[in-house]
């Protein structure tokens, strides 16, 4: 995972804005995948952040269908650390910073006060910028 700093984000053409997490969802309703979604609201905009498959399974699945790995769990823990909470549901209503580039969706979130960032794409090795 790339360890971003505020200066690196700015040097790479990202715009930094403050935002608020208005909803936190951890579910396995999307195509048999466990997903974490944060609903984020900024000034005049809103979006979802996440929707990566962190594990496989769904209610009523056969026992051998469930699958997970440490990478999915680690991503949840890193997001909690970035937001600054030790309780998962405490992320709701917290303020964060987001890194935006053009009309792209939010790809990188940051702590509201510290130079601490989480980037889903580089964490899972799928960089598109």
Secondary structure, 3 states (H helix, E strand, C coil): CCCCCHHHHHHCCCEEEEEEEEEEEEEEEECCEEEEEEEEEECCEEEEEECCCCEECCCCCCHHHCEECHHHHHHHHHHHHHHCCCCHHHHCCCEEEEEECCCCCCCEEEECCCCCEEEHHHHCCCCCC
